[in-house]
Amino acid sequence: MKIFFTLLLSCLAILGFSQTALNPVSWNVRYEETSNSEGQLVFTAAIDNKWHIYSQRPTDAGPIPTTFSITPTADYELIGNVEEKDAHEEYVAAFDAKVFVFAKEAVFKQKIKRKSNKAFDITSSVEFMTCNDMQCLPPKTIVLITNIPAIVKK
């Protein structure tokens, strides 16, 4: 019986480790000021080798496109939509289709107009799907918070 419990605990530990090991994308967001009243949120995904995420471009082929949701507040307004750069078209066997993907790194930018001189936070969420040549992970949504510093008058 003692051997059974030891084997069971070992298996559970291995399963737990394998679940945490499959996190091939890490995200960060920063704020870049372009003037006293405008700036942009820069979302960057660092993607492990042999993995990719999908463009924002919708497709009927099957993968979940990367999508952003930015919580509105009275401190700012969005200017346009989230922009992406450098997605490349690639045949993905899992979906038997050509789709736009990012490998190694993906950068997305959202312009904002400040309505406040005080410091404030912007809460964003990003939903994305990660795949490699062998498997796709379930879509994942993460929350990112960006601190927008106060404007210092000179």
Backbone torsions as a table, in degrees:
resi	resn	phi	psi	omega
1	MET	NA	-39.9	179.9
2	LYS	-61.9	-38.6	178.8
3	ILE	-65.2	-41.0	179.1
4	PHE	-58.9	-47.9	179.9
5	PHE	-65.0	-36.7	177.6
6	THR	-64.8	-44.4	177.6
7	LEU	-64.3	-42.2	179.1
8	LEU	-61.3	-47.1	178.6
9	LEU	-63.6	-37.5	177.7
10	SER	-64.0	-44.0	178.7
11	CYS	-63.3	-43.7	178.6
12	LEU	-62.8	-39.3	178.2
13	ALA	-64.5	-42.0	178.8
14	ILE	-65.3	-43.7	178.0
15	LEU	-62.2	-43.1	178.3
16	GLY	-62.0	-41.9	178.8
17	PHE	-65.7	-40.8	-177.5
18	SER	-66.9	-32.7	178.1
19	GLN	-68.0	-40.1	-179.8
20	THR	-76.0	-24.6	-179.9
21	ALA	-70.2	-26.1	-179.8
22	LEU	-89.3	72.3	175.5
23	ASN	-137.4	68.8	-170.0
24	PRO	-78.2	1.8	-179.4
25	VAL	-129.9	130.1	172.9
26	SER	-121.8	140.3	-175.2
27	TRP	-113.7	149.5	165.6
28	ASN	-145.7	162.8	178.4
29	VAL	-139.3	142.8	176.6
30	ARG	-138.8	162.7	178.6
31	TYR	-108.0	132.0	174.2
32	GLU	-116.7	120.8	178.4
33	GLU	-80.8	131.7	176.7
34	THR	-108.1	-20.5	173.3
35	SER	-162.1	-179.9	178.3
36	ASN	-63.9	-24.7	-176.4
37	SER	-112.3	-6.0	-178.4
38	GLU	-136.4	158.3	177.2
39	GLY	-166.4	-169.7	177.4
40	GLN	-146.9	145.9	171.5
41	LEU	-87.1	131.6	179.2
42	VAL	-116.5	110.0	179.2
43	PHE	-95.3	126.9	-179.9
44	THR	-125.2	129.4	175.2
45	ALA	-108.2	122.5	172.3
46	ALA	-94.4	121.8	-170.8
47	ILE	-115.3	126.8	179.7
48	ASP	-61.5	155.7	176.9
49	ASN	-54.3	142.3	177.0
50	LYS	72.3	4.1	176.2
51	TRP	-112.4	161.0	174.9
52	HIS	-150.6	161.4	171.0
53	ILE	-121.2	168.7	-174.0
54	TYR	-101.6	153.0	176.7
55	SER	-63.5	170.9	173.4
56	GLN	-76.4	-14.1	-176.5
57	ARG	-64.7	122.6	-179.8
58	PRO	-67.5	150.1	179.3
59	THR	-144.7	150.0	175.2
60	ASP	-89.2	-2.3	-174.2
61	ALA	-71.5	-25.6	177.5
62	GLY	135.9	-38.7	-177.4
63	PRO	-69.2	151.1	177.1
64	ILE	-79.3	121.4	177.0
65	PRO	-69.4	153.0	174.8
66	THR	-67.5	131.0	179.5
67	THR	-133.7	146.2	-179.6
68	PHE	-117.4	141.9	173.3
69	SER	-129.8	121.5	-176.6
70	ILE	-116.4	120.8	-175.3
71	THR	-70.8	121.7	-179.5
72	PRO	-73.8	146.8	171.5
73	THR	-140.8	172.9	178.7
74	ALA	-74.5	-9.2	-176.1
75	ASP	-81.2	-15.7	-176.7
76	TYR	-158.1	167.8	170.2
77	GLU	-134.8	150.6	178.3
78	LEU	-79.2	143.3	174.7
79	ILE	-112.3	109.0	-178.9
80	GLY	72.1	-157.0	-178.3
81	ASN	-113.0	170.2	175.3
82	VAL	-64.4	128.0	-180.0
83	GLU	-103.5	147.9	177.0
84	GLU	-126.7	160.7	-178.1
85	LYS	-143.0	143.3	170.7
86	ASP	73.3	23.7	170.3
87	ALA	-71.6	142.7	178.3
88	HIS	-119.3	148.9	-179.4
89	GLU	-82.2	136.1	-175.2
90	GLU	-148.3	143.3	173.7
91	TYR	-76.6	128.3	178.6
92	VAL	-117.1	112.5	-175.3
93	ALA	-60.7	-35.6	-178.8
94	ALA	-57.6	-30.3	-178.8
95	PHE	-111.6	-1.7	-179.1
96	ASP	50.0	47.6	-176.6
97	ALA	-157.3	160.1	171.0
98	LYS	-90.2	129.6	179.2
99	VAL	-137.5	164.7	179.1
100	PHE	-92.4	128.4	-174.6
101	VAL	-133.2	164.3	171.1
102	PHE	-120.2	137.2	173.5
103	ALA	-123.6	150.3	179.3
104	LYS	66.6	-52.6	-179.5
105	GLU	-152.7	144.3	174.0
106	ALA	-132.4	135.5	179.7
107	VAL	-124.9	129.9	178.9
108	PHE	-126.7	143.2	-178.7
109	LYS	-131.7	139.0	176.5
110	GLN	-126.9	118.5	177.8
111	LYS	-78.9	144.1	176.4
112	ILE	-134.3	155.7	172.8
113	LYS	-115.6	124.8	178.7
114	ARG	-72.5	143.1	172.5
115	LYS	-119.1	4.7	-176.0
116	SER	-142.0	142.6	175.5
117	ASN	-88.5	-13.3	-178.9
118	LYS	-79.1	165.1	174.8
119	ALA	-72.7	146.5	176.9
120	PHE	-156.4	166.9	178.0
121	ASP	-108.7	148.0	171.5
122	ILE	-117.2	125.4	178.2
123	THR	-100.7	127.5	179.7
124	SER	-128.5	153.9	170.0
125	SER	-128.6	148.0	177.9
126	VAL	-128.7	130.3	174.1
127	GLU	-107.6	133.0	-177.4
128	PHE	-150.4	161.9	178.5
129	MET	-125.5	135.5	-176.9
130	THR	-116.5	132.9	178.3
131	CYS	-137.8	160.5	167.4
132	ASN	-130.2	-164.9	-178.2
133	ASP	-72.1	-13.9	-174.9
134	MET	-109.7	-29.0	-172.5
135	GLN	-157.7	161.1	170.9
136	CYS	-118.9	137.7	174.8
137	LEU	-86.2	155.3	177.3
138	PRO	-59.8	149.2	176.5
139	PRO	-54.9	146.1	-176.3
140	LYS	-129.9	142.7	174.9
141	THR	-120.5	129.7	177.0
142	ILE	-124.0	155.4	178.7
143	VAL	-108.2	133.9	178.5
144	LEU	-124.1	138.1	178.6
145	ILE	-119.3	129.5	-179.5
146	THR	-115.3	128.1	176.6
147	ASN	-89.0	125.5	177.2
148	ILE	-102.0	116.2	-175.6
149	PRO	-71.3	157.5	176.1
150	ALA	-65.5	151.0	175.4
151	ILE	-83.8	123.8	179.9
152	VAL	-94.7	118.0	179.5
153	LYS	-81.4	134.8	-178.5
154	LYS	-96.5	NA	NA
